[in-house]
Amino acid sequence: MNRLPTYIASLLLVFVLGAYLCTFQVRSSEVAILKSAGRPVGDAITEPGLQFRWPWPIQSVVKYDNRKRVLEDRTEETSTRDGKNVILTTYTVWRIVDPRKFHEKHPVEEQGVKALRSEVQTVKNAEFGQRDYSELVSLRPTAIGGDADTATADSLRAIEAAVLARLKARTADSGVEILAFGIKRLGLPQGVTNSIFDSMKAAQERKANTYTKEGEALAQKITSEAEAARQRILSAVSLRVSKIENEGQQKVSSYYKEFEEHPELRIFLDNLAAMKRAFATRTTLIFDTTGLPFSVFLPQGRDAILQGQGVPDLAMPRDARGTAVGEGDDARTVERSGDRNEAESGDAASPEDATKPG
């Protein structure tokens, strides 16, 4: 009776060991195949859950991850049809859909991944070798999203679609499904980059020269039009000025007629204008009142003006009669008090002079 627990424990251990050897679990992200004598038997197990098998070495289980995987190719240079090189990094999305076929071709999963990488590289190089360099890289500088960028993007999408179709056809019997192929990075070697930059620089310089010539031509046109407009304006102004001058001359002629009738008025106005100019600023002037036009400040000057004789120049030399020298009988005179006395004394004859013989 004391050995009963030992027997029960032994039976449980045997049961657990037998269950471990005769069952296996398939996860939802896995597919499995049973192998007997090293060869796959039956269909692939795709349903998740607990599955039964004969214990090893009668049967063995091989499991594969059936989720989508991304195979990123290493970066390498690829030649185009016109002999240019580009640097490419691509990716391929794939998964195992038929584990039995995959296992028959590649018993070890790493071998299958390596074979798939080789297929991708072969198809990629073949497809890019049929394309021109201009289909991959735009040599025309445009704004982002411009026509050249759109055309290049369309070409790259066409290349991706072509590579995907060829990969699907080449891997149809290998138990894998190619879901997508894409270009992750597209670059240029240093030498090609410098050549492209030189080409772009030359294109921009040509465009700049074109714009410069257009600008100079436009500037010349604007300058010519402005000069023509200036000449028209000057001509119109000259005509207007001539007209105004003619009108002014006509008015001045009428004023001259008035001055000819009243010359003393013009002389007086000229004197006033001269004094206005002299006193226009805050200036202290020291002048001789006997000269023109300041003789108007003396009584003789005022008397001459009132008598209609004009403004006399009192500084001019006078003869004994008070007449300005050189003026003759028509000269205007101003009698001075000293001159008047001399005239009176000169006119009176002394008795001695009267008795002298003639």
C-alpha positions in Angstrom: 0.0 0.0 0.0 2.9 2.3 0.6 4.0 2.0 -3.0 0.7 3.2 -4.5 1.6 6.9 -4.6 4.9 5.9 -6.3 3.0 4.0 -8.9 0.6 6.8 -9.5 3.4 9.3 -9.8 5.2 7.1 -12.2 2.1 6.6 -14.4 1.6 10.4 -14.4 5.2 10.9 -15.4 4.9 8.4 -18.2 1.6 10.0 -19.4 3.1 13.4 -19.5 6.2 12.2 -21.3 4.1 10.3 -23.8 1.9 13.4 -24.4 5.0 15.5 -24.9 6.4 13.0 -27.4 3.2 12.5 -29.3 1.8 16.0 -29.4 2.9 19.4 -30.6 1.4 22.9 -30.7 0.9 25.1 -33.8 0.6 28.8 -33.1 -1.6 31.1 -35.1 1.5 32.6 -36.8 3.0 29.3 -37.8 2.5 26.4 -40.3 3.9 23.0 -39.8 4.6 19.8 -41.7 5.1 16.2 -40.4 8.2 14.3 -41.6 8.5 10.5 -41.6 11.8 9.0 -42.4 13.1 12.4 -43.4 10.3 13.1 -46.0 7.2 15.3 -45.6 3.9 13.3 -45.2 0.4 14.6 -45.5 -0.7 18.2 -46.0 0.7 21.2 -44.2 -0.9 21.9 -40.9 -2.2 25.5 -41.0 -4.8 25.4 -38.2 -3.5 26.5 -34.8 -3.9 24.3 -31.8 -2.7 20.9 -30.3 -1.7 18.3 -32.9 -0.7 14.7 -32.6 2.2 12.7 -34.1 4.2 9.6 -33.6 7.1 10.1 -31.3 10.5 10.8 -32.5 12.3 9.2 -34.5 9.2 7.9 -36.2 7.9 11.4 -37.0 9.3 14.8 -36.6 7.8 18.3 -37.0 9.1 21.3 -39.0 7.5 24.7 -38.3 7.7 27.9 -40.3 6.6 31.4 -39.5 3.9 32.3 -42.1 3.7 36.0 -41.3 4.8 38.7 -43.7 8.5 39.2 -43.8 10.6 42.1 -45.2 13.8 41.1 -47.0 16.0 44.2 -47.3 18.6 43.9 -50.0 22.1 45.2 -49.4 23.1 48.5 -51.0 25.0 48.1 -54.2 25.6 49.7 -57.6 23.5 48.8 -60.6 24.1 49.8 -64.2 21.5 51.2 -66.5 21.0 50.6 -70.2 23.0 53.7 -71.2 26.0 52.7 -69.0 25.3 54.9 -66.0 25.6 53.6 -62.4 23.1 54.1 -59.6 23.2 53.0 -56.0 20.1 51.0 -54.9 18.7 49.7 -51.7 15.5 47.6 -52.2 13.1 45.7 -50.0 10.9 42.7 -50.7 7.8 41.7 -48.7 7.2 37.9 -48.8 5.8 35.0 -46.8 5.7 31.1 -46.9 2.3 29.9 -48.2 3.2 26.3 -49.0 5.6 25.0 -46.3 5.9 21.5 -48.0 7.1 22.9 -51.3 9.4 25.3 -49.5 10.8 22.5 -47.4 11.3 20.2 -50.5 13.4 22.9 -52.2 15.1 24.3 -49.1 15.2 21.9 -46.2 16.9 24.6 -44.1 15.0 27.9 -43.9 18.2 30.0 -44.1 18.9 28.4 -47.5 15.5 29.5 -48.8 16.1 33.1 -47.6 19.4 33.1 -49.3 17.9 31.8 -52.6 15.2 34.4 -52.5 17.8 37.2 -52.0 19.7 35.9 -55.0 16.5 35.9 -57.1 15.7 39.5 -56.1 19.1 40.7 -57.0 19.1 38.9 -60.4 15.6 40.2 -61.4 16.4 43.7 -60.1 19.7 44.0 -62.0 18.0 42.7 -65.2 15.1 45.2 -64.9 17.3 48.2 -64.2 19.6 47.2 -67.1 16.7 47.7 -69.4 16.1 51.3 -68.2 17.7 54.5 -69.2 19.3 56.8 -66.6 16.8 59.6 -67.4 14.0 57.3 -66.2 15.5 57.1 -62.8 16.9 60.6 -62.2 15.5 63.9 -63.4 18.2 66.2 -64.8 15.8 69.2 -64.8 15.5 71.1 -61.6 11.9 71.6 -60.7 9.8 72.5 -57.7 8.8 69.6 -55.5 5.9 67.8 -57.1 6.7 69.3 -60.6 6.2 67.6 -63.9 9.8 66.1 -63.9 9.4 64.7 -60.4 6.0 63.2 -61.3 7.5 61.6 -64.4 10.4 60.1 -62.4 8.1 58.8 -59.7 5.9 57.1 -62.3 9.0 55.5 -63.9 10.1 54.1 -60.5 6.7 52.7 -59.8 6.7 51.0 -63.2 10.1 49.4 -62.4 8.8 48.2 -59.0 5.7 46.7 -60.6 7.8 45.0 -63.3 10.3 43.5 -60.8 7.4 42.3 -58.6 5.7 40.5 -61.6 9.0 38.8 -62.5 9.7 37.7 -59.0 6.2 36.2 -58.6 6.7 34.2 -61.8 10.1 32.9 -60.7 9.1 31.9 -57.2 5.7 30.4 -58.0 6.9 26.8 -57.4 9.1 27.5 -54.3 6.3 27.7 -51.8 6.6 31.5 -51.1 4.5 34.4 -52.1 6.0 37.8 -53.1 3.7 40.5 -51.8 5.5 43.7 -52.6 8.8 45.1 -54.0 10.0 48.6 -53.5 13.0 50.9 -53.8 14.0 52.1 -50.4 16.9 54.3 -51.5 18.2 55.5 -54.9 21.5 57.3 -54.9 24.3 58.3 -57.3 28.0 57.6 -57.2 30.3 60.5 -56.5 31.5 60.8 -60.0 28.0 60.7 -61.5 26.8 63.2 -58.9 29.5 65.7 -59.8 28.7 65.3 -63.5 25.0 65.9 -62.8 25.7 69.0 -60.7 27.9 70.4 -63.5 25.1 69.7 -66.0 22.5 71.4 -63.7 24.9 74.3 -63.1 25.4 74.8 -66.9 21.6 74.6 -67.4 21.0 77.2 -64.7 23.7 79.5 -66.1 22.1 79.3 -69.6 18.7 80.1 -68.1 20.2 83.0 -66.1 21.8 84.4 -69.2 18.5 84.2 -71.0 16.8 86.0 -68.2 19.5 88.6 -68.1 19.2 89.3 -71.8 15.5 89.5 -71.6 15.8 91.9 -68.7 18.3 94.1 -70.5 16.0 94.2 -73.6 13.1 95.1 -71.4 15.1 97.8 -69.6 16.2 99.2 -72.9 12.6 99.3 -74.1 11.4 101.0 -70.9 14.3 103.5 -71.2 13.5 104.3 -74.8 9.8 104.7 -74.0 10.6 107.0 -71.0 13.0 109.1 -73.2 10.3 109.4 -75.9 7.8 110.4 -73.3 10.3 112.9 -71.8 10.8 114.5 -75.2 7.1 114.7 -75.8 6.6 116.4 -72.4 9.5 118.8 -73.0 8.1 119.7 -76.4 4.7 120.4 -74.9 6.3 122.4 -72.1 8.4 124.4 -74.6 5.3 125.2 -76.6 3.5 126.2 -73.4 6.5 128.3 -72.2 6.7 130.0 -75.6 3.1 130.8 -75.5 3.3 132.2 -72.0 6.4 134.2 -73.0 4.5 135.7 -76.0 1.6 136.6 -73.8 4.0 138.1 -71.3 5.8 140.1 -74.0 2.4 141.4 -75.2 1.5 142.5 -71.7 5.0 144.0 -71.2 4.6 145.9 -74.4 1.4 147.5 -73.1 3.2 148.4 -69.9 6.0 149.9 -72.0 3.5 152.1 -73.7 2.3 153.3 -70.3 5.9 154.0 -69.2 6.6 156.0 -72.4 3.7 158.2 -71.6 4.8 158.6 -68.0 8.6 158.0 -67.8 8.9 159.5 -64.4 6.6 156.7 -63.1 8.8 154.0 -64.4 11.9 155.7 -63.0 10.1 156.0 -59.6 9.1 152.3 -59.7 12.6 151.2 -60.7 13.9 153.1 -57.7 11.4 151.5 -55.4 12.2 148.1 -56.7 15.9 148.7 -56.1 15.2 149.8 -52.6 13.1 146.7 -52.0 15.9 144.5 -53.1 18.4 146.4 -50.9 16.2 146.1 -47.8 15.0 142.5 -48.4 17.3 141.1 -45.7 18.2 142.3 -42.2 21.1 144.3 -43.4 22.4 147.7 -42.3 23.4 149.9 -45.3 25.4 153.0 -45.3 25.0 155.0 -48.5 25.3 158.5 -50.0 21.9 160.2 -50.3 23.0 162.4 -53.1 23.2 159.4 -55.5 20.5 157.5 -57.2 18.1 156.1 -56.1 18.5 157.3 -52.5 18.3 161.0 -53.4 14.6 160.7 -52.8 15.3 161.0 -49.0 16.6 164.6 -49.5 14.2 167.6 -49.9 15.6 168.4 -53.3 14.9 164.9 -54.5 11.3 165.0 -53.2 10.8 168.4 -54.7 12.1 167.3 -58.1 9.7 164.3 -58.1 6.8 166.5 -57.1 7.6 168.9 -59.9 7.7 166.0 -62.4 11.4 166.2 -63.0 12.2 162.6 -61.8 14.8 161.7 -59.2 17.9 163.8 -59.7 21.4 162.6 -59.2 22.7 165.2 -56.8 26.2 163.8 -57.0 26.6 164.9 -60.6 28.8 168.1 -61.1 26.9 171.3 -61.7 27.7 174.5 -63.5 27.3 178.0 -62.1 23.6 178.0 -62.9 22.9 174.7 -61.1 22.5 172.8 -64.4 24.0 169.3 -64.6 27.1 169.3 -66.7 26.5 167.8 -70.2 22.7 168.0 -70.0 22.2 171.3 -71.8 19.0 173.2 -71.5 16.9 170.1 -71.0 18.7 169.0 -67.9 16.7 168.8 -64.7 18.1 171.0 -61.9 17.7 171.3 -58.3 18.4 174.7 -56.7 20.5 174.5 -53.7 20.6 177.3 -51.1 24.3 178.0 -51.6 24.0 178.0 -55.4 21.1 180.5 -55.2 23.2 183.0 -53.1 26.1 182.7 -55.5 23.8 183.4 -58.5 22.4 186.5 -56.8 25.8 187.9 -55.9 27.1 187.1 -59.4 24.2 188.9 -61.1 24.5 192.2 -59.1 27.1 194.5 -60.8 29.3 196.6 -58.6 29.5 200.4 -59.1 33.1 200.1 -60.1 32.4 197.6 -62.7 29.7 199.9 -64.2 32.1 202.8 -64.6 34.7 200.6 -66.3 34.8 200.8 -70.1 33.4 198.0 -72.0 
